[in-house]
């Protein structure tokens, strides 16, 4: 047989390698240039862009501005609904005029016409002076003074005001400065009252922590939070019935370890890919929403690369489908069938050969962290996203933008306790104000009672 001897020119090979490297560099630089040109023209964009830097919405096209708004012809509309009698808090009778305003003649009675309106009482402080009866014991010569209901011993503020203050500030996000003006009370007095209230309820978060550890599905997330002018972090550990807040200077794994402990826990923890949760002693499910944004950003960065476009077009709908699957209310057998099909399709694209480094990076995440990416396929109770924690953190992000964080370590500790109590209570009852007020009244009557049972056993 004829033998062929392959020869090559080392110099030509070296030049070809340089040419290939430069061509790849040109493609990358062109994509970067397009990104910068678009940023200069439209403003910053992308999944990580802060909301304050997102460009404003473009004006409505002229053809759309000509469209007529309002209901479509033939639509009956909904109209104003009647208010149920059970919601009516007061009834008044309004007398009519005795004479006709046009001719001056007498008016004859013609019955009554009902009309229901909704009104509100303005929030204002009420200063109450109690005359407390005192009695002496003729046998032991002790003096006993009557105690007013709904106020703690030696307290200046009643429980109604304390409840309004705590709910408005820590749940509704109203600033303490606004509440101070609204109530006509100095901020120093309000802060002192909140600190004292937090000390009374300090035993409640540890009990909720034990419940959180036993939960079958757990969520966690964190965001920035300044304390006394120093950078720090606000942590949220939550379930469908629990919200645990932590305000710490550190973003290290020690904060997560403080919450989860070291013993093996049941259930699944849903988080993003932050390393601080990697040592959690339970199963971990990574959030698909973060991964989907990375896939979409890859497509925006390399729109002219066919391999990237094909990968993004096939992979992104699968990730979105996994997140939407549990919301479709399938039966258990249907859910498992659909979940297994989605999982197989995702794994097929993950194992497929790819040349582009951006695709390989995403594929490597799914290959190396497979044990943390498919728990959602086992049960519809386990979500493929961490939306619960992210949505619960959103009001705290707004508070951070308004107040710039806490002003002291004690303020952060008070916020941690009262936000944990109130946000957990909000998940367990529709009447947060009433439930919290009743718990404070019972605690004021007997401060030896268990505040956890007063807050949650009756909710």
C-alpha positions in Angstrom: 0.0 0.0 0.0 1.0 3.6 -0.7 2.2 5.4 2.4 1.4 9.1 2.8 3.6 11.3 5.0 1.8 14.4 6.3 3.9 17.5 6.5 3.1 21.0 7.6 4.8 24.3 7.8 5.2 25.4 11.4 5.3 29.0 10.4 2.0 28.7 8.5 0.3 26.9 11.4 1.4 29.7 13.8 0.0 32.3 11.4 -3.3 30.5 11.1 -3.6 30.3 14.9 -3.1 34.0 15.1 -5.7 34.6 12.4 -8.3 32.4 14.2 -7.6 34.2 17.5 -7.9 37.6 15.9 -11.2 36.7 14.1 -12.7 35.6 17.4 -11.5 38.8 19.0 -13.1 40.9 16.2 -16.4 39.1 16.7 -16.2 39.8 20.4 -15.2 43.4 20.0 -18.0 44.0 17.5 -20.6 42.7 19.9 -19.1 44.9 22.6 -19.2 47.9 20.4 -22.9 47.3 19.5 -23.7 47.1 23.2 -21.9 50.4 24.0 -23.6 52.1 21.0 -27.0 51.0 22.2 -26.2 52.0 25.8 -25.2 55.5 24.6 -28.3 55.9 22.5 -31.0 54.3 24.7 -29.4 54.3 28.1 -28.3 51.3 30.2 -30.2 48.1 29.7 -30.1 44.5 30.7 -31.3 42.3 33.5 -28.9 43.8 36.1 -29.7 47.5 35.3 -31.0 49.4 38.4 -34.6 50.7 37.9 -33.4 54.3 38.3 -31.3 54.0 35.2 -33.7 52.2 32.9 -34.6 54.6 30.0 -38.1 56.0 29.9 -40.8 54.4 27.8 -41.0 55.8 24.3 -43.9 58.0 23.2 -47.0 56.2 21.9 -47.1 55.8 18.1 -49.3 58.3 16.3 -51.6 55.5 15.0 -52.2 54.2 18.5 -53.0 57.7 19.9 -56.0 57.9 17.5 -57.7 54.9 19.0 -60.7 55.6 21.1 -60.4 54.6 24.7 -63.1 53.3 27.0 -65.4 50.4 26.8 -66.2 48.7 23.6 -69.7 49.2 22.0 -72.2 46.8 23.5 -70.3 46.2 26.7 -72.6 46.4 29.7 -69.9 47.4 32.1 -69.7 46.6 35.8 -70.7 49.8 37.5 -70.5 50.5 41.2 -71.2 47.6 43.4 -73.7 47.7 46.3 -72.0 47.8 49.8 -73.3 44.9 52.0 -75.3 45.9 55.0 -72.8 44.2 57.3 -70.2 46.8 56.3 -72.4 49.8 57.2 -71.0 51.3 60.4 -73.4 54.2 60.8 -76.9 55.2 59.6 -78.2 58.7 59.5 -81.5 60.3 58.4 -81.2 63.5 56.4 -84.3 65.7 56.4 -85.4 67.3 53.2 -86.5 71.0 52.5 -89.9 72.2 53.6 -90.5 74.5 50.6 -89.9 74.2 46.9 -86.7 76.1 46.1 -88.2 77.3 42.7 -91.8 78.3 43.5 -91.9 78.4 47.3 -94.8 76.0 47.6 -95.0 73.3 50.4 -93.4 69.9 49.7 -95.3 66.7 50.4 -93.6 63.6 51.8 -92.7 61.0 49.2 -90.7 58.3 51.2 -87.0 57.9 51.4 -84.1 57.1 49.0 -81.1 55.2 50.4 -77.6 56.4 49.5 -74.4 54.8 50.8 -71.0 56.6 50.9 -67.6 55.7 52.2 -65.9 58.2 54.6 -62.8 58.1 56.8 -61.8 59.5 60.1 -58.5 61.4 60.0 -55.7 59.9 62.1 -55.1 62.0 65.2 -53.8 61.4 68.7 -56.2 61.2 71.6 -54.9 62.3 75.0 -56.7 60.5 77.7 -56.5 61.3 81.4 -57.5 58.5 83.7 -58.6 58.9 87.3 -57.2 55.7 88.8 -58.9 54.5 91.9 -56.6 53.5 94.8 -57.4 51.2 97.7 -55.5 50.2 100.8 -55.4 46.8 102.4 -56.2 47.2 106.1 -54.5 43.9 106.9 -51.1 44.1 105.1 -51.2 47.9 104.5 -50.5 47.7 100.8 -51.9 50.2 98.3 -53.4 49.0 95.1 -54.0 51.2 92.1 -56.4 50.4 89.3 -54.8 49.8 85.9 -56.3 51.1 82.6 -56.9 48.6 79.9 -54.9 48.6 76.7 -51.7 50.1 78.0 -48.5 48.7 79.4 -47.4 49.6 82.9 -45.6 53.0 83.0 -46.2 53.3 79.3 -46.9 56.7 77.7 -48.6 55.4 74.6 -51.6 53.1 74.4 -51.6 49.9 72.5 -53.8 51.3 69.8 -51.1 53.9 69.0 -48.3 51.3 69.3 -50.1 49.0 66.8 -50.8 51.9 64.4 -47.2 52.9 64.6 -45.7 49.5 64.1 -48.0 48.4 61.3 -47.7 51.7 59.4 -43.9 51.8 59.7 -42.8 48.2 59.3 -45.6 46.8 57.1 -46.9 49.8 55.1 -43.5 51.5 54.8 -44.6 54.9 56.2 -41.6 56.9 57.5 -41.4 57.6 61.2 -41.0 61.3 60.3 -44.4 61.3 58.6 -46.0 59.4 61.5 -44.4 61.9 63.9 -46.1 64.8 62.1 -49.4 62.9 61.7 -49.6 62.0 65.4 -48.1 65.2 66.8 -45.5 63.2 68.8 -41.7 63.6 68.7 -39.6 61.0 66.9 -37.5 60.3 69.9 -40.6 59.2 71.9 -41.8 57.0 69.0 -38.4 55.3 68.7 -38.2 54.6 72.4 -41.7 53.1 72.3 -40.7 50.8 69.3 -37.5 49.7 71.1 -39.5 48.8 74.2 -42.0 46.9 72.1 -39.3 44.9 70.4 -37.8 43.9 73.7 -41.2 42.6 74.8 -41.4 40.5 71.6 -37.8 39.4 71.4 -38.6 35.8 72.3 -40.9 35.4 69.2 -38.4 35.2 66.3 -36.4 32.2 67.8 -39.7 30.2 67.9 -40.4 31.1 64.3 -36.8 30.1 63.4 -37.5 26.6 64.6 -40.7 26.4 62.5 -38.7 27.7 59.5 -36.1 24.9 59.8 -38.9 22.3 59.7 -40.6 23.7 56.7 -40.7 21.5 53.6 -40.0 24.4 51.2 -37.8 27.3 52.3 -36.7 30.5 50.5 -33.8 32.9 51.2 -32.5 36.1 49.7 -30.6 39.2 50.7 -30.2 42.8 49.7 -28.1 45.8 50.8 -28.9 47.7 54.0 -26.9 50.5 55.6 -26.5 50.7 59.3 -25.2 53.8 61.0 -23.6 54.9 57.7 -21.8 51.6 57.2 -22.7 49.1 54.4 -24.5 46.0 55.5 -27.1 43.5 54.4 -30.7 42.6 55.0 -31.4 38.9 54.9 -34.9 37.3 54.4 -35.6 33.7 55.2 -39.3 32.9 54.4 -41.9 30.3 53.7 -45.6 30.7 52.9 -46.3 31.3 56.6 -43.1 32.7 58.0 -40.9 35.8 57.3 -37.6 35.9 59.2 -35.5 39.1 58.8 -31.8 39.5 59.7 -29.8 42.8 59.6 -26.1 42.2 59.7 -22.9 43.9 58.6 -21.7 40.8 56.8 -22.8 38.9 53.7 -20.8 35.9 54.7 -22.1 32.3 55.1 -22.1 32.7 58.9 -25.4 34.5 58.7 -27.1 31.6 56.8 -25.4 29.2 59.2 -26.9 31.1 62.1 -30.4 30.5 60.7 -30.0 26.9 59.4 -27.7 25.5 62.1 -25.5 22.5 61.4 -27.9 19.5 61.8 -29.5 18.0 58.7 -32.8 19.7 58.0 -35.9 18.4 56.0 -37.2 20.1 53.0 -35.7 22.1 50.1 -34.1 25.6 50.1 -34.8 27.7 47.0 -32.1 30.4 46.5 -30.0 32.0 43.8 -26.5 30.8 43.2 -24.9 32.9 46.0 -22.2 30.8 47.7 -23.4 31.8 51.2 -26.2 29.2 51.0 -24.1 26.4 49.7 -23.4 24.9 53.1 -27.1 24.9 54.1 -27.8 21.4 55.7 -30.7 20.6 53.3 -31.5 20.1 49.7 -31.0 23.2 47.5 -32.9 24.3 44.4 -31.3 27.1 42.3 -33.6 29.8 41.0 -34.4 29.4 37.3 -35.3 33.1 36.9 -31.7 34.1 37.5 -30.5 31.5 35.0 -33.1 32.6 32.4 -31.8 36.2 32.7 -28.3 35.0 32.0 -29.5 33.0 28.9 -31.4 36.1 27.6 -28.4 38.4 28.2 -26.2 36.0 26.2 -28.6 36.3 23.3 -28.5 40.1 23.6 -24.7 40.2 23.7 -24.3 38.0 20.6 -27.4 38.5 18.4 -25.5 37.7 15.1 -24.0 34.4 16.3 -26.3 31.7 14.9 -25.3 29.1 17.5 -26.1 31.5 20.3 -29.5 32.5 18.8 -30.4 28.8 18.3 -29.4 27.9 21.8 -31.2 30.8 23.5 -34.3 30.2 21.4 -34.6 26.6 22.5 -33.3 26.9 26.1 -35.1 30.0 27.4 -38.7 28.6 26.7 -37.8 25.5 28.6 -36.6 27.4 31.7 -39.7 29.6 31.6 -41.9 26.5 31.2 -40.4 24.9 34.3 -41.2 28.0 36.3 -44.8 28.1 35.0 -45.5 24.4 35.3 -46.7 24.4 38.9 -49.2 27.2 38.2 -51.1 25.1 35.7 -52.7 23.0 38.4 -52.1 19.6 36.9 -53.0 16.4 38.7 -50.0 14.7 40.3 -49.6 12.2 37.5 -49.9 14.9 34.8 -47.5 17.1 36.6 -44.8 14.4 37.0 -45.2 13.5 33.3 -44.8 17.1 32.1 -42.0 17.7 34.6 -40.0 14.7 33.4 -40.4 15.8 29.8 -39.2 19.3 30.5 -36.3 18.0 32.5 -35.3 15.6 29.7 -35.4 18.4 27.1 -33.3 20.7 29.4 -30.8 18.0 29.9 -30.7 17.3 26.2 -29.7 20.8 25.4 -27.2 20.9 28.3 -25.4 17.8 27.0 -25.4 18.9 23.4 -22.0 19.9 21.9 -21.4 23.6 21.7 -18.5 25.8 20.4 -19.4 29.2 21.8 -17.9 29.8 25.3 -21.0 31.6 26.5 -23.1 28.5 25.8 -20.5 26.3 27.4 -20.6 28.4 30.5 -24.3 27.9 31.0 -24.1 24.3 30.1 -21.4 23.8 32.7 -23.6 25.2 35.4 -26.3 22.6 34.7 -23.7 19.8 34.3 -21.8 20.6 37.5 -24.7 21.6 39.7 -27.3 19.1 38.5 -28.1 18.0 42.0 -29.4 21.6 42.7 -31.4 22.2 39.6 -34.1 19.6 39.3 -35.9 19.4 42.6 -38.9 21.2 41.1 -39.5 18.1 38.9 -40.1 16.0 42.0 -43.0 17.9 43.5 -45.3 20.8 42.5 -44.8 22.2 46.0 -41.1 23.1 45.1 -40.9 26.1 42.8 -38.3 26.5 40.2 -37.9 30.2 41.0 -37.2 32.3 44.1 -40.0 34.9 43.4 -41.5 34.6 46.9 -38.4 35.9 48.6 -37.6 38.5 45.9 -41.2 40.0 46.1 -41.1 40.1 49.9 -37.8 41.9 49.9 -39.1 44.6 47.5 -40.8 46.8 50.2 -37.5 46.7 52.2 -35.6 47.9 49.1 -38.1 50.8 48.9 -37.6 51.6 52.6 -33.8 51.6 52.0 -34.1 54.1 49.2 -36.3 56.4 51.4 -34.5 56.1 54.8 -31.0 55.0 53.7 -31.1 52.2 56.3 -31.0 52.1 60.1 -29.4 54.8 62.2 -28.1 52.5 65.0 -27.5 48.9 65.9 -30.5 49.1 68.2 -32.7 50.4 65.4 -31.7 47.5 63.2 -32.4 45.0 66.0 -35.8 46.6 66.6 -36.6 46.4 62.9 -35.5 42.8 62.7 -37.8 41.7 65.5 -40.9 43.8 64.6 -40.7 43.1 60.9 -40.3 39.3 61.6 -43.4 39.4 63.8 -45.6 41.6 61.7 -44.8 40.1 58.3 -45.3 36.6 59.6 -48.6 37.7 61.2 -49.7 39.2 57.9 -49.3 35.8 56.3 -51.6 34.2 58.8 -54.4 36.7 59.2 -56.2 39.3 57.1 -56.6 41.6 60.2 -53.0 42.3 61.1 -54.0 45.4 63.1 -56.6 43.7 65.2 -54.6 40.6 65.8 -51.5 42.6 66.9 -53.6 44.9 69.1 -55.4 42.0 70.9 -52.0 40.4 71.6 -50.6 43.6 73.0 -53.7 44.1 75.2 -53.4 40.6 76.6 -49.7 41.0 77.2 -50.3 44.4 78.9 -52.8 42.7 81.3 -50.3 39.9 82.2 -46.7 40.3 81.0 -45.9 36.8 82.1 -47.9 35.4 79.2 -46.3 33.9 76.1 -46.3 36.5 73.3 -45.8 33.8 70.7 -49.1 32.1 71.7 -50.9 35.4 71.9 -49.8 36.3 68.4 -50.1 33.1 66.4 -52.2 30.5 68.3 -55.3 32.6 67.8 -54.5 33.7 64.2 
